[in-house]
Amino acid sequence: MKQCLVMLYPGFCNFEIAALTEILAFQDDWKMTTVGAECKAYTGEDSMAVLAQKDFSQVALLDYDLLILPGIDDYHVPLSDARNVAFLAQLQTAGKRPIIAAMSSSPILLAKAGLLSDTKFTGGIFEETYEKNPFIPKQNLVRQPVVSDNGIISSSFQFFREFAITAARACGIRVGDRFLEPARTDRPYTAEELTYHFEG
């Protein structure tokens, strides 16, 4: 059984990672767990509360196959809690570690934990944030929709579909190129195309 952790913190952005967690939900050989600094409900930027099933002390981070970091409404909040950075700093290892899928502004946490010093990344981070936080290695910033380097996949919010596909494929999960593609606009859908049948 492969294992995935979704890291929670105040102001996390659920929609940015929902396509990826949906892919994982339909994999029989994957188990997903939410984790936070405390076992409590964390309120996301959309006011939806999600329970952290475990706290940091209850997981052996290096035993997991995938770590998902959602974007952050206000990065100052999780960054000010030293437990978040200390948890991620465990990933500074030459040995096996999980694939890290970091969305939007969450690479700032990876940067603070020292995980981007030799890694190309992207994200939805305001330019002023780089100036105010010199620990972010801006020289490694690549302005592309999704960047995958050294086992770290990063993206900005509008590319949640491409992020999900890239992360899933990095985990060995087959995902078609047309997964969650936008609705076509060149012609109407037929009733037959919008009729669904149970397979099984």
N, CA, C and O of each residue as an XYZ file, in Angstrom:
800
protein
N       0.842     -1.189      0.000
C       0.000      0.000      0.000
C       0.886      1.251      0.000
O       1.737      1.415      0.874
N       0.681      2.121     -0.973
C       1.419      3.373     -1.022
C       0.695      4.424     -0.187
O      -0.527      4.391     -0.040
N       1.476      5.358      0.356
C       0.895      6.309      1.297
C       1.168      7.752      0.895
O       2.267      8.109      0.471
N       0.136      8.563      1.043
C       0.218      9.990      0.731
C      -0.150     10.798      1.960
O      -1.077     10.450      2.692
N       0.577     11.870      2.179
C       0.247     12.828      3.238
C      -0.185     14.141      2.598
O       0.455     14.620      1.661
N      -1.261     14.718      3.099
C      -1.663     16.067      2.718
C      -1.422     16.945      3.944
O      -2.043     16.754      4.989
N      -0.526     17.893      3.804
C      -0.177     18.774      4.919
C      -1.182     19.917      5.003
O      -1.476     20.575      4.005
N      -1.702     20.143      6.199
C      -2.678     21.209      6.420
C      -2.090     22.307      7.297
O      -1.239     22.061      8.152
N      -2.565     23.517      7.061
C      -2.195     24.688      7.855
C      -3.293     25.718      7.652
O      -4.073     25.607      6.706
N      -3.369     26.722      8.522
C      -4.428     27.718      8.368
C      -4.363     28.393      6.997
O      -3.289     28.764      6.524
N      -5.529     28.544      6.368
C      -5.592     29.224      5.083
C      -5.165     28.373      3.905
O      -4.869     28.908      2.836
N      -5.126     27.036      4.078
C      -4.745     26.173      2.950
C      -5.793     26.297      1.842
O      -6.956     26.606      2.105
N      -5.369     26.055      0.614
C      -6.269     26.175     -0.533
C      -6.620     24.790     -1.067
O      -5.802     24.133     -1.710
N      -7.837     24.363     -0.793
C      -8.262     23.016     -1.163
C      -8.390     22.815     -2.673
O      -7.981     21.774     -3.187
N      -8.951     23.790     -3.391
C      -9.232     23.551     -4.807
C      -7.964     23.289     -5.610
O      -8.002     22.580     -6.615
N      -6.846     23.854     -5.177
C      -5.604     23.706     -5.933
C      -5.071     22.271     -5.931
O      -4.332     21.878     -6.833
N      -5.446     21.501     -4.924
C      -4.958     20.121     -4.832
C      -6.072     19.097     -5.054
O      -5.805     17.896     -5.070
N      -7.312     19.552     -5.224
C      -8.460     18.637     -5.306
C      -8.378     17.686     -6.500
O      -8.792     16.532     -6.391
N      -7.856     18.144     -7.627
C      -7.743     17.249     -8.783
C      -6.765     16.111     -8.475
O      -6.999     14.967     -8.862
N      -5.688     16.423     -7.789
C      -4.705     15.391     -7.426
C      -5.272     14.433     -6.389
O      -5.122     13.220     -6.531
N      -5.920     14.948     -5.352
C      -6.481     14.048     -4.341
C      -7.615     13.202     -4.911
O      -7.848     12.088     -4.442
N      -8.324     13.717     -5.918
C      -9.370     12.936     -6.580
C      -8.765     11.756     -7.337
O      -9.316     10.656     -7.317
N      -7.643     11.981     -7.996
C      -6.956     10.875     -8.676
C      -6.582      9.801     -7.655
O      -6.810      8.612     -7.880
N      -6.011     10.226     -6.541
C      -5.565      9.279     -5.517
C      -6.738      8.532     -4.898
O      -6.600      7.369     -4.520
N      -7.895      9.192     -4.790
C      -9.066      8.568     -4.167
C      -9.527      7.328     -4.918
O     -10.151      6.443     -4.332
N      -9.226      7.257     -6.205
C      -9.668      6.122     -7.015
C      -8.557      5.109     -7.268
O      -8.674      4.265     -8.156
N      -7.485      5.192     -6.496
C      -6.394      4.213     -6.593
C      -6.513      3.251     -5.418
O      -6.387      3.654     -4.262
N      -6.753      1.991     -5.718
C      -6.937      0.999     -4.653
C      -5.686      0.777     -3.820
O      -5.768      0.325     -2.678
N      -4.529      1.092     -4.389
C      -3.283      0.816     -3.678
C      -2.680      2.060     -3.016
O      -1.508      2.061     -2.640
N      -3.484      3.112     -2.877
C      -3.016      4.334     -2.214
C      -3.891      4.654     -1.013
O      -5.112      4.507     -1.058
N      -3.243      5.095      0.065
C      -3.958      5.553      1.259
C      -3.550      6.993      1.524
O      -2.362      7.317      1.522
N      -4.527      7.853      1.750
C      -4.257      9.265      1.976
C      -4.554      9.627      3.431
O      -5.556      9.193      4.000
N      -3.666     10.429      4.024
C      -3.809     10.880      5.404
C      -3.539     12.380      5.458
O      -2.635     12.882      4.791
N      -4.326     13.083      6.251
C      -4.064     14.509      6.463
C      -3.241     14.680      7.729
O      -3.420     13.953      8.706
N      -2.330     15.659      7.697
C      -1.429     15.878      8.828
C      -1.247     17.368      9.054
O      -1.264     18.155      8.107
N      -1.075     17.747     10.294
C      -0.818     19.144     10.645
C       0.011     19.223     11.905
O       0.329     18.199     12.510
N       0.356     20.412     12.298
C       1.124     20.592     13.531
C       0.355     20.054     14.730
O       0.948     19.622     15.718
N      -0.979     20.085     14.634
C      -1.850     19.545     15.685
C      -2.969     18.746     15.042
O      -3.335     18.978     13.890
N      -3.509     17.801     15.805
C      -4.703     17.070     15.362
C      -5.902     17.971     15.627
O      -6.450     17.974     16.730
N      -6.299     18.718     14.641
C      -7.436     19.623     14.793
C      -7.959     19.961     13.410
O      -7.361     19.587     12.401
N      -9.072     20.666     13.367
C      -9.626     21.112     12.092
C      -8.926     22.396     11.671
O      -8.820     23.345     12.449
N      -8.450     22.413     10.433
C      -7.821     23.609      9.867
C      -8.801     24.238      8.879
O      -9.369     23.560      8.024
N      -8.981     25.543      9.018
C      -9.907     26.247      8.145
C      -9.155     26.776      6.933
O      -8.177     27.514      7.060
N      -9.629     26.383      5.760
C      -8.994     26.797      4.523
C      -9.448     28.181      4.101
O     -10.274     28.808      4.763
N      -8.897     28.649      2.987
C      -9.222     29.992      2.521
C     -10.669     30.106      2.064
O     -11.206     31.210      1.984
N     -11.313     28.966      1.761
C     -12.720     28.991      1.362
C     -13.654     28.772      2.551
O     -14.851     28.547      2.369
N     -13.106     28.839      3.772
C     -13.837     28.661      5.034
C     -14.270     27.220      5.298
O     -15.020     26.966      6.241
N     -13.812     26.287      4.487
C     -14.097     24.881      4.737
C     -13.047     24.339      5.703
O     -11.848     24.550      5.521
N     -13.515     23.642      6.726
C     -12.603     23.082      7.730
C     -12.315     21.623      7.409
O     -13.225     20.854      7.097
N     -11.035     21.248      7.488
C     -10.608     19.872      7.233
C      -9.799     19.400      8.437
O      -8.926     20.109      8.938
N     -10.107     18.201      8.884
C      -9.464     17.647     10.068
C      -8.108     17.048      9.738
O      -7.983     16.251      8.807
N      -7.101     17.429     10.494
C      -5.802     16.754     10.416
C      -5.928     15.463     11.219
O      -6.114     15.490     12.436
N      -5.826     14.339     10.526
C      -5.995     13.040     11.181
C      -4.847     12.715     12.126
O      -5.012     11.991     13.108
N      -3.662     13.277     11.803
C      -2.491     13.039     12.648
C      -1.729     14.341     12.817
O      -1.849     15.259     12.006
N      -0.929     14.405     13.902
C      -0.023     15.538     14.025
C       1.374     15.085     13.601
O       1.616     13.899     13.379
N       2.277     16.041     13.495
C       3.608     15.741     12.961
C       4.323     14.632     13.724
O       5.058     13.840     13.133
N       4.108     14.575     15.035
C       4.809     13.580     15.843
C       4.316     12.161     15.588
O       4.963     11.197     15.998
N       3.176     12.026     14.916
C       2.577     10.712     14.709
C       2.897     10.093     13.350
O       2.421      9.001     13.038
N       3.697     10.780     12.546
C       4.027     10.237     11.229
C       5.542     10.148     11.043
O       6.297     10.998     11.515
N       5.955      9.113     10.352
C       7.356      8.980      9.946
C       7.413      9.465      8.505
O       7.190      8.691      7.574
N       7.707     10.725      8.325
C       7.582     11.394      7.032
C       8.322     10.673      5.911
O       7.814     10.591      4.793
N       9.485     10.163      6.187
C      10.293      9.531      5.147
C       9.735      8.174      4.694
O      10.209      7.607      3.710
N       8.743      7.662      5.402
C       8.121      6.405      5.016
C       7.010      6.596      3.983
O       6.484      5.622      3.444
N       6.658      7.850      3.711
C       5.557      8.126      2.784
C       6.068      8.214      1.345
O       7.251      8.447      1.096
N       5.143      8.021      0.415
C       5.490      8.039     -1.004
C       5.224      9.390     -1.657
O       5.853      9.730     -2.659
N       4.297     10.161     -1.095
C       3.915     11.449     -1.661
C       3.507     12.392     -0.546
O       2.769     12.014      0.364
N       3.991     13.622     -0.622
C       3.591     14.686      0.295
C       3.003     15.813     -0.541
O       3.651     16.322     -1.456
N       1.766     16.202     -0.222
C       1.088     17.278     -0.941
C       0.987     18.503     -0.047
O       0.513     18.424      1.086
N       1.440     19.642     -0.575
C       1.316     20.915      0.124
C       0.369     21.812     -0.672
O       0.711     22.234     -1.777
N      -0.812     22.109     -0.133
C      -1.699     23.034     -0.838
C      -1.165     24.460     -0.763
O      -0.301     24.774      0.056
N      -1.694     25.309     -1.630
C      -1.335     26.728     -1.557
C      -1.823     27.334     -0.249
O      -2.517     26.684      0.533
N      -1.450     28.584     -0.027
C      -1.717     29.231      1.260
C      -2.309     30.611      1.030
O      -1.790     31.393      0.234
N      -3.399     30.905      1.731
C      -4.038     32.212      1.642
C      -3.085     33.320      2.114
O      -2.899     34.321      1.422
N      -2.489     33.134      3.286
C      -1.523     34.084      3.848
C      -0.326     33.285      4.355
O      -0.379     32.685      5.428
N       0.741     33.281      3.584
C       1.887     32.429      3.924
C       2.522     32.785      5.264
O       3.200     31.950      5.864
N       2.313     34.015      5.743
C       2.903     34.424      7.032
C       2.449     33.519      8.177
O       3.208     33.255      9.110
N       1.199     33.045      8.095
C       0.637     32.267      9.204
C       1.344     30.927      9.373
O       1.876     30.674     10.453
N       1.379     30.044      8.355
C       2.103     28.785      8.568
C       3.614     28.966      8.695
O       4.286     28.165      9.345
N       4.145     30.018      8.074
C       5.579     30.264      8.168
C       5.978     30.670      9.584
O       7.094     30.391     10.023
N       5.066     31.326     10.294
C       5.375     31.776     11.658
C       5.311     30.639     12.681
O       5.754     30.800     13.818
N       4.765     29.502     12.281
C       4.722     28.338     13.170
C       5.933     27.470     12.832
O       5.931     26.767     11.822
N       6.947     27.516     13.659
C       8.211     26.828     13.388
C       8.039     25.325     13.203
O       8.890     24.673     12.598
N       6.949     24.773     13.717
C       6.727     23.329     13.588
C       6.571     22.917     12.118
O       6.990     21.825     11.734
N       5.977     23.775     11.306
C       5.784     23.442      9.889
C       7.121     23.293      9.162
O       7.337     22.328      8.429
N       8.000     24.248      9.371
C       9.309     24.209      8.710
C      10.155     23.060      9.256
O      10.849     22.385      8.495
N      10.100     22.836     10.560
C      10.866     21.734     11.160
C      10.409     20.386     10.605
O      11.226     19.495     10.374
N       9.120     20.243     10.398
C       8.574     19.004      9.829
C       9.131     18.781      8.429
O       9.574     17.680      8.100
N       9.109     19.816      7.615
C       9.589     19.698      6.234
C      11.099     19.532      6.160
O      11.609     18.913      5.226
N      11.821     20.077      7.135
C      13.287     19.983      7.129
C      13.768     18.536      7.221
O      14.913     18.246      6.875
N      12.906     17.624      7.683
C      13.255     16.205      7.725
C      13.538     15.655      6.320
O      14.189     14.623      6.161
N      13.040     16.361      5.321
C      13.187     15.906      3.943
C      14.551     16.242      3.350
O      14.840     15.878      2.210
N      15.384     16.929      4.113
C      16.756     17.199      3.668
C      17.581     15.940      3.911
O      18.248     15.801      4.936
N      17.519     15.045      2.961
C      18.214     13.770      3.100
C      18.686     13.313      1.730
O      18.064     13.608      0.709
N      19.781     12.600      1.728
C      20.288     12.034      0.472
C      19.603     10.704      0.184
O      19.717     10.167     -0.918
N      18.889     10.175      1.181
C      18.203      8.899      1.013
C      16.829      9.061      0.400
O      16.484     10.120     -0.125
N      16.058      8.004      0.474
C      14.711      8.002     -0.088
C      13.816      8.982      0.670
O      13.827      9.044      1.899
N      13.056      9.730     -0.087
C      12.066     10.615      0.514
C      10.836     10.624     -0.382
O      10.909     10.196     -1.534
N       9.706     11.106      0.131
C       8.513     11.134     -0.723
C       8.653     12.138     -1.860
O       9.419     13.097     -1.778
N       7.893     11.892     -2.923
C       7.725     12.924     -3.938
C       6.993     14.073     -3.254
O       6.054     13.852     -2.488
N       7.419     15.281     -3.530
C       6.809     16.462     -2.908
C       6.055     17.227     -3.984
O       6.636     17.628     -4.993
N       4.761     17.428     -3.767
C       3.923     18.169     -4.709
C       3.465     19.446     -4.016
O       2.582     19.413     -3.159
N       4.072     20.580     -4.393
C       3.835     21.851     -3.703
C       3.132     22.836     -4.634
O       3.641     23.173     -5.703
N       1.972     23.282     -4.213
C       1.147     24.129     -5.050
C       1.235     25.603     -4.650
O       1.320     25.935     -3.468
N       1.213     26.461     -5.639
C       1.072     27.911     -5.496
C       2.127     28.522     -4.576
O       3.312     28.520     -4.910
N       1.710     29.044     -3.422
C       2.657     29.723     -2.538
C       3.359     28.784     -1.562
O       4.259     29.219     -0.843
N       2.973     27.509     -1.516
C       3.585     26.604     -0.538
C       5.078     26.362     -0.734
O       5.734     25.978      0.234
N       5.670     26.562     -1.929
C       7.127     26.429     -2.006
C       7.887     27.345     -1.054
O       9.065     27.116     -0.778
N       7.217     28.385     -0.548
C       7.898     29.253      0.430
C       8.250     28.458      1.686
O       9.277     28.715      2.313
N       7.403     27.495      2.055
C       7.709     26.642      3.204
C       8.887     25.726      2.899
O       9.742     25.487      3.752
N       8.920     25.215      1.665
C      10.044     24.367      1.266
C      11.346     25.160      1.263
O      12.395     24.660      1.668
N      11.259     26.408      0.798
C      12.455     27.253      0.775
C      12.974     27.498      2.181
O      14.178     27.420      2.425
N      12.074     27.792      3.105
C      12.478     28.058      4.492
C      13.097     26.814      5.118
O      13.968     26.914      5.982
N      12.642     25.634      4.676
C      13.191     24.373      5.192
C      14.480     23.972      4.474
O      15.058     22.929      4.779
N      14.935     24.794      3.521
C      16.186     24.532      2.832
C      16.091     23.526      1.700
O      17.112     22.993      1.265
N      14.888     23.256      1.215
C      14.699     22.208      0.214
C      14.775     22.700     -1.226
O      14.735     21.892     -2.154
N      14.885     24.012     -1.429
C      14.931     24.536     -2.794
C      16.287     25.108     -3.183
O      16.429     25.694     -4.256
N      17.274     24.943     -2.329
C      18.575     25.564     -2.597
C      19.214     25.044     -3.882
O      19.931     25.785     -4.554
N      18.968     23.787     -4.232
C      19.518     23.209     -5.459
C      18.415     22.658     -6.355
O      18.641     21.725     -7.126
N      17.230     23.234     -6.252
C      16.072     22.699     -6.972
C      15.340     23.792     -7.731
O      15.046     24.852     -7.180
N      15.049     23.529     -8.993
C      14.230     24.445     -9.786
C      12.791     24.364     -9.285
O      12.324     23.290     -8.907
N      12.093     25.486     -9.280
C      10.715     25.511     -8.794
C       9.946     26.630     -9.473
O      10.525     27.501    -10.123
N       8.626     26.590     -9.311
C       7.757     27.691     -9.715
C       6.693     27.841     -8.644
O       6.711     27.127     -7.642
N       5.774     28.758     -8.847
C       4.712     28.931     -7.858
C       3.952     30.227     -8.061
O       4.310     31.058     -8.895
N       2.909     30.375     -7.288
C       2.110     31.593     -7.340
C       2.530     32.546     -6.246
O       1.748     32.875     -5.353
N       3.760     32.983     -6.321
C       4.336     33.854     -5.285
C       4.520     35.258     -5.861
O       5.099     35.428     -6.934
N       4.023     36.252     -5.142
C       4.162     37.640     -5.599
C       5.643     38.037     -5.641
O       6.441     37.600     -4.813
N       5.985     38.863     -6.610
C       7.368     39.309     -6.756
C       7.881     39.978     -5.482
O       9.041     39.803     -5.109
N       7.024     40.735     -4.824
C       7.427     41.431     -3.591
C       7.803     40.450     -2.488
O       8.599     40.771     -1.606
N       7.223     39.246     -2.544
C       7.523     38.225     -1.536
C       8.979     37.788     -1.616
O       9.609     37.532     -0.590
N       9.513     37.703     -2.826
C      10.924     37.332     -2.977
C      11.829     38.387     -2.340
O      12.829     38.061     -1.700
N      11.462     39.648     -2.527
C      12.267     40.739     -1.976
C      12.244     40.729     -0.450
O      13.255     41.003      0.197
N      11.079     40.411      0.120
C      10.932     40.429      1.581
C      11.476     39.170      2.247
O      11.718     39.154      3.454
N      11.665     38.128      1.464
C      12.103     36.839      2.022
C      13.302     36.313      1.241
O      13.149     35.435      0.392
N      14.489     36.837      1.519
C      15.680     36.453      0.740
C      16.079     34.983      0.890
O      16.957     34.512      0.167
N      15.457     34.257      1.807
C      15.763     32.829      1.924
C      15.183     32.036      0.749
O      15.557     30.881      0.548
N      14.282     32.632     -0.024
C      13.754     31.953     -1.213
C      14.794     32.093     -2.326
O      15.135     33.216     -2.698
N      15.301     30.998     -2.860
C      16.347     31.078     -3.896
C      15.748     31.450     -5.265
O      15.515     30.586     -6.111
N      15.508     32.739     -5.458
C      14.848     33.184     -6.683
C      15.632     32.798     -7.934
O      15.056     32.692     -9.016
N      16.936     32.587     -7.795
C      17.726     32.184     -8.957
C      17.286     30.822     -9.493
O      17.603     30.472    -10.630
N      16.562     30.057     -8.686
C      16.075     28.745     -9.112
C      14.642     28.787     -9.640
O      14.093     27.755    -10.028
N      14.042     29.962     -9.656
C      12.673     30.119    -10.135
C      12.608     29.927    -11.648
O      13.380     30.527    -12.396
N      11.681     29.085    -12.082
C      11.439     28.856    -13.508
C       9.991     29.259    -13.780
O       9.069     28.715    -13.173
N       9.798     30.190    -14.670
C       8.441     30.686    -14.931
C       7.748     29.801    -15.972
O       7.634     30.143    -17.149
N       7.290     28.642    -15.473
C       6.556     27.663    -16.285
C       5.329     27.210    -15.485
O       5.304     27.357    -14.263
N       4.310     26.662    -16.162
C       3.115     26.216    -15.439
C       3.398     25.180    -14.356
O       2.876     25.281    -13.246
N       4.225     24.183    -14.678
C       4.591     23.136    -13.727
C       6.082     22.878    -13.879
O       6.599     22.804    -14.994
N       6.768     22.743    -12.753
C       8.201     22.435    -12.774
C       8.425     21.200    -11.902
O       7.934     21.122    -10.776
N       9.173     20.239    -12.442
C       9.515     19.033    -11.703
C      11.035     18.907    -11.673
O      11.679     18.817    -12.718
N      11.605     18.901    -10.459
C      13.056     18.819    -10.313
C      13.396     18.223     -8.956
O      12.813     18.605     -7.941
N      14.320     17.307     -8.939
C      14.785     16.682     -7.689
C      13.651     16.121     -6.839
O      13.699     16.184     -5.611
N      12.637     15.575     -7.495
C      11.536     14.971     -6.746
C      10.545     15.969     -6.176
O       9.676     15.599     -5.386
N      10.665     17.238     -6.571
C       9.736     18.273     -6.111
C       8.975     18.807     -7.321
O       9.575     19.264     -8.293
N       7.661     18.744     -7.250
C       6.785     19.243     -8.312
C       6.107     20.494     -7.783
O       5.507     20.476     -6.708
N       6.201     21.573     -8.534
C       5.592     22.834     -8.103
C       4.803     23.433     -9.249
O       5.065     23.153    -10.419
N       3.825     24.270     -8.892
C       2.951     24.856     -9.889
C       2.268     26.073     -9.294
O       2.313     26.292     -8.083
N       1.637     26.863    -10.151
C       0.813     27.958     -9.652
C      -0.653     27.607     -9.828
O      -0.996     26.706    -10.594
N      -1.509     28.313     -9.123
C      -2.894     27.912     -8.893
C      -3.701     27.608    -10.148
O      -4.513     26.683    -10.141
N      -3.499     28.361    -11.221
C      -4.361     28.165    -12.388
C      -4.041     26.899    -13.163
O      -4.785     26.519    -14.067
N      -2.952     26.250    -12.821
C      -2.547     25.028    -13.520
C      -2.757     23.791    -12.642
O      -1.956     22.857    -12.673
N      -3.831     23.793    -11.869
C      -4.111     22.685    -10.953
C      -4.280     21.362    -11.694
O      -3.929     20.311    -11.158
N      -4.810     21.394    -12.911
C      -4.997     20.178    -13.703
C      -3.642     19.594    -14.104
O      -3.387     18.406    -13.905
N      -2.791     20.427    -14.661
C      -1.459     19.983    -15.097
C      -0.610     19.534    -13.908
O       0.162     18.580    -14.010
N      -0.758     20.222    -12.794
C      -0.085     19.853    -11.551
C      -0.494     18.443    -11.131
O       0.356     17.614    -10.803
N      -1.799     18.177    -11.143
C      -2.306     16.867    -10.734
C      -1.789     15.764    -11.641
O      -1.368     14.708    -11.167
N      -1.820     16.007    -12.940
C      -1.353     14.995    -13.895
C       0.139     14.721    -13.708
O       0.560     13.565    -13.693
N       0.931     15.768    -13.567
C       2.380     15.614    -13.398
C       2.708     14.853    -12.121
O       3.540     13.945    -12.133
N       2.055     15.219    -11.020
C       2.326     14.553     -9.738
C       1.880     13.099     -9.770
O       2.588     12.220     -9.279
N       0.716     12.842    -10.340
C       0.217     11.467    -10.399
C       1.152     10.595    -11.238
O       1.475      9.473    -10.849
N       1.577     11.104    -12.370
C       2.481     10.328    -13.225
C       3.821     10.099    -12.547
O       4.433      9.047    -12.731
N       4.283     11.063    -11.768
C       5.538     10.890    -11.034
C       5.427      9.755    -10.012
O       6.423      9.143     -9.627
N       4.190      9.491     -9.584
C       3.929      8.409     -8.627
C       3.626      7.091     -9.317
O       3.311      6.099     -8.659
N       3.719      7.077    -10.647
C       3.465      5.855    -11.383
C       2.001      5.589    -11.676
O       1.636      4.480    -12.066
N       1.162      6.594    -11.492
C      -0.275      6.450    -11.758
C      -0.554      6.898    -13.190
O      -0.136      7.980    -13.600
N      -1.257      6.069    -13.940
C      -1.571      6.408    -15.324
C      -2.738      7.394    -15.363
O      -3.806      7.139    -14.807
N      -2.511      8.511    -16.022
C      -3.538      9.536    -16.181
C      -3.523      9.976    -17.639
O      -2.472     10.310    -18.184
N      -4.687      9.975    -18.259
C      -4.779     10.370    -19.656
C      -4.572     11.855    -19.860
O      -4.801     12.653    -18.951
N      -4.143     12.225    -21.046
C      -3.909     13.630    -21.368
C      -5.181     14.465    -21.299
O      -5.117     15.681    -21.121
N      -6.342     13.815    -21.439
C      -7.609     14.546    -21.472
C      -8.273     14.650    -20.098
O      -9.395     15.148    -19.996
N      -7.612     14.197    -19.059
C      -8.169     14.263    -17.712
C      -8.531     15.709    -17.357
O      -7.687     16.604    -17.409
N      -9.792     15.918    -16.998
C     -10.304     17.232    -16.589
C     -10.066     18.333    -17.620
O      -9.911     19.502    -17.267
N     -10.039     17.953    -18.881
C      -9.820     19.000    -19.880
C     -11.027     19.939    -19.904
O     -12.131     19.526    -19.551
N     -10.836     21.181    -20.310
C     -11.946     22.138    -20.334
C     -13.057     21.674    -21.276
O     -12.817     20.925    -22.223
N     -14.275     22.135    -20.995
C     -15.399     21.810    -21.870
C     -15.152     22.411    -23.246
O     -14.645     23.527    -23.365
N     -15.509     21.676    -24.267
C     -15.320     22.194    -25.609
C     -16.350     23.290    -25.900
O     -17.434     23.303    -25.317
N     -16.010     24.177    -26.776
C     -16.899     25.294    -27.109
C     -17.207     25.361    -28.606
O     -17.965     26.225    -29.047
N     -16.619     24.449    -29.384
C     -16.815     24.516    -30.834
C     -18.138     23.908    -31.293
O     -18.607     24.206    -32.391
N     -18.750     23.048    -30.454
C     -20.041     22.449    -30.794
C     -20.696     21.929    -29.518
O     -20.001     21.630    -28.547
N     -22.029     21.816    -29.507
C     -22.715     21.322    -28.304
C     -22.426     19.846    -28.064
O     -22.077     19.112    -28.988
N     -22.575     19.429    -26.832
C     -22.471     18.011    -26.501
C     -23.793     17.326    -26.848
O     -24.863     17.926    -26.751
N     -23.698     16.077    -27.247
C     -24.906     15.311    -27.521
C     -25.381     14.652    -26.225
O     -24.623     14.517    -25.264
N     -26.655     14.244    -26.223
C     -27.200     13.550    -25.050
C     -26.433     12.257    -24.797
O     -26.212     11.871    -23.649
N     -26.032     11.594    -25.874
C     -25.280     10.342    -25.734
C     -23.935     10.577    -25.042
O     -23.511      9.771    -24.214
N     -23.276     11.667    -25.377
C     -21.985     11.979    -24.753
C     -22.135     12.266    -23.266
O     -21.197     12.074    -22.492
N     -23.318     12.728    -22.868
C     -23.549     13.085    -21.471
C     -24.401     12.053    -20.744
O     -25.037     12.355    -19.735
N     -24.405     10.829    -21.271
C     -25.069      9.695    -20.606
C     -23.990      8.801    -20.035
O     -23.057      8.415    -20.740
N     -24.112      8.468    -18.753
C     -23.043      7.745    -18.063
C     -23.524      6.358    -17.647
O     -24.690      6.168    -17.301
N     -22.614      5.403    -17.687
C     -22.916      4.024    -17.302
C     -21.891      3.543    -16.296
O     -20.716      3.906    -16.350
N     -22.362      2.720    -15.383
C     -21.460      2.127    -14.400
C     -20.617      1.065    -15.096
O     -21.142      0.215    -15.816
N     -19.319      1.121    -14.878
C     -18.420      0.120    -15.443
C     -18.019     -0.840    -14.337
O     -17.434     -0.428    -13.335
N     -18.323     -2.091    -14.509
C     -17.924     -3.047    -13.483
C     -18.921     -4.159    -13.317
O     -18.723     -5.046    -12.486
